[in-house]
Amino acid sequence: MKYIHLPNDTGIEFDRYAAYILPIRDSFPLNIRQLVSDPKFYDLSSEETFHDANIEEIRIQEIPPDRNLKISSSVSIHILLNGARRKTRLEYRGVRRYRVKGENDFGYFDSFHSDLYTHEFRIEEDGIFVHEIEFVTASGIEIAFEELDFKQEVYE
């Protein structure tokens, strides 16, 4: 994390993240601008916050290249929000790199990716988008991508 939660922070610093993201918000594709910058996806009391969410599924797909074409990589993450009443599907395409780290310091009663702490989006110098997700455990996910589809489903 570079903005919303630094190693020595005692909590989530949304104001610092907002100061970074709001001036560059329009650089993100229209379909994810709200996800990137709307406080409801970060506010601990919001129904749509990612905080305390559980990862239901992570899928990595690589399509081998044909002759002169480059390899096509995608990553899908399905997240259960708000007591499993809401599901968010994130489908990253044009993946340049990804990192999925599963580490659990709390023991076998807690899973690696069951308690999402916070997340942030960034733009790298070469214009590639990055989404980083941090968990209460020492686990984390970071994806550098070109395109992202974002879909939410609500269950009654």
C-alpha positions as CSV (number, residue, x, y, z in Angstrom):
1,M,0.0,0.0,0.0
2,K,1.2,3.5,-0.8
3,Y,-1.7,5.7,0.4
4,I,-4.6,4.2,2.3
5,H,-2.5,2.1,4.8
6,L,1.2,2.4,5.3
7,P,3.2,-0.1,7.4
8,N,3.3,2.1,10.6
9,D,-0.3,3.4,10.3
10,T,-2.7,2.5,13.1
11,G,-5.7,2.6,10.9
12,I,-7.1,3.3,7.4
13,E,-6.2,6.8,6.1
14,F,-8.9,7.4,3.5
15,D,-8.2,11.2,3.4
16,R,-4.6,10.5,2.2
17,Y,-5.9,8.1,-0.4
18,A,-8.6,10.5,-1.6
19,A,-5.9,13.3,-1.9
20,Y,-4.0,11.0,-4.3
21,I,-6.9,9.4,-6.2
22,L,-9.4,12.3,-6.8
23,P,-7.1,14.4,-9.0
24,I,-6.4,11.4,-11.2
25,R,-9.9,9.8,-11.0
26,D,-10.7,10.6,-14.7
27,S,-7.6,8.7,-15.8
28,F,-9.4,5.4,-14.8
29,P,-11.9,3.8,-17.2
30,L,-15.4,5.1,-16.8
31,N,-16.7,1.7,-15.6
32,I,-14.5,1.6,-12.5
33,R,-14.2,5.3,-11.5
34,Q,-16.8,4.9,-8.8
35,L,-15.1,1.8,-7.4
36,V,-11.8,3.6,-7.4
37,S,-12.9,6.8,-5.6
38,D,-16.3,6.5,-3.9
39,P,-16.0,6.4,-0.1
40,K,-18.8,3.8,0.1
41,F,-16.3,1.1,-1.0
42,Y,-13.9,2.1,1.8
43,D,-16.0,3.4,4.6
44,L,-16.2,0.9,7.4
45,S,-19.9,1.5,8.0
46,S,-21.1,1.3,4.3
47,E,-23.1,-1.7,3.0
48,E,-20.8,-1.7,0.0
49,T,-17.4,-1.5,1.8
50,F,-14.8,-4.1,1.1
51,H,-13.8,-4.0,4.7
52,D,-14.4,-7.3,6.5
53,A,-15.2,-9.0,3.2
54,N,-14.3,-12.6,2.3
55,I,-12.7,-13.8,-0.9
56,E,-14.8,-16.5,-2.3
57,E,-12.7,-17.3,-5.4
58,I,-9.5,-16.3,-7.1
59,R,-9.1,-17.5,-10.7
60,I,-6.1,-17.0,-12.9
61,Q,-6.4,-17.7,-16.6
62,E,-3.6,-17.7,-19.2
63,I,-4.3,-18.2,-22.8
64,P,-1.2,-19.4,-24.7
65,P,-0.2,-17.1,-27.6
66,D,-0.8,-18.0,-31.2
67,R,2.3,-17.5,-33.4
68,N,3.0,-13.7,-33.2
69,L,0.4,-12.8,-30.5
70,K,1.4,-12.2,-26.9
71,I,0.0,-14.3,-24.0
72,S,-3.4,-13.2,-22.7
73,S,-3.7,-13.2,-18.9
74,S,-6.7,-12.5,-16.7
75,V,-7.5,-12.7,-13.0
76,S,-11.0,-13.0,-11.5
77,I,-11.8,-12.3,-7.8
78,H,-15.2,-12.9,-6.3
79,I,-15.7,-11.2,-3.0
80,L,-18.5,-11.7,-0.5
81,L,-19.4,-8.5,1.2
82,N,-21.5,-7.6,4.2
83,G,-22.2,-11.0,5.7
84,A,-22.5,-12.7,2.2
85,R,-25.6,-10.6,1.2
86,R,-23.6,-8.9,-1.5
87,K,-21.1,-10.3,-4.0
88,T,-18.6,-8.3,-6.0
89,R,-17.0,-9.7,-9.1
90,L,-13.7,-8.2,-10.3
91,E,-12.5,-9.4,-13.7
92,Y,-9.0,-8.0,-14.6
93,R,-7.9,-8.3,-18.2
94,G,-4.6,-7.4,-19.8
95,V,-2.9,-8.5,-16.6
96,R,0.8,-7.4,-16.5
97,R,1.6,-9.0,-13.2
98,Y,-0.1,-10.3,-10.1
99,R,0.8,-11.4,-6.6
100,V,-1.3,-13.5,-4.3
101,K,0.2,-14.0,-0.9
102,G,-1.4,-16.3,1.6
103,E,0.0,-16.0,5.1
104,N,-1.8,-16.5,8.3
105,D,-0.4,-15.5,11.7
106,F,-3.6,-16.1,13.6
107,G,-3.7,-19.9,13.4
108,Y,-5.8,-22.5,11.6
109,F,-9.2,-21.1,12.8
110,D,-8.8,-18.1,10.4
111,S,-8.4,-18.4,6.7
112,F,-5.9,-16.5,4.5
113,H,-8.3,-14.3,2.7
114,S,-11.3,-14.1,4.9
115,D,-11.0,-10.7,6.5
116,L,-10.3,-7.9,4.0
117,Y,-8.8,-4.9,5.7
118,T,-8.6,-2.3,2.9
119,H,-7.7,-1.8,-0.7
120,E,-6.5,0.9,-3.0
121,F,-6.0,1.7,-6.7
122,R,-3.0,3.4,-8.2
123,I,-1.7,4.3,-11.6
124,E,2.0,3.5,-12.3
125,E,4.3,5.7,-14.3
126,D,3.8,3.6,-17.4
127,G,0.0,4.1,-17.2
128,I,-0.8,0.7,-15.9
129,F,-3.5,0.4,-13.3
130,V,-2.8,-1.4,-10.0
131,H,-5.3,-2.7,-7.4
132,E,-3.9,-3.8,-4.1
133,I,-5.9,-5.6,-1.5
134,E,-4.7,-6.1,2.1
135,F,-6.1,-8.5,4.7
136,V,-6.1,-8.5,8.5
137,T,-3.8,-11.6,8.3
138,A,-0.4,-11.0,6.5
139,S,-2.1,-12.0,3.2
140,G,-2.4,-9.7,0.2
141,I,-3.3,-9.5,-3.5
142,E,-1.8,-7.0,-6.0
143,I,-2.8,-6.9,-9.7
144,A,-1.4,-4.7,-12.4
145,F,-3.9,-4.6,-15.3
146,E,-5.2,-2.7,-18.3
147,E,-8.9,-3.3,-18.0
148,L,-11.3,-4.2,-15.1
149,D,-14.9,-5.2,-15.2
150,F,-16.8,-4.6,-11.9
151,K,-20.1,-6.2,-11.1
152,Q,-22.2,-6.4,-7.9
153,E,-25.0,-8.7,-7.0
154,V,-27.3,-8.3,-4.0
155,Y,-28.9,-11.2,-2.3
156,E,-32.0,-10.8,-0.1
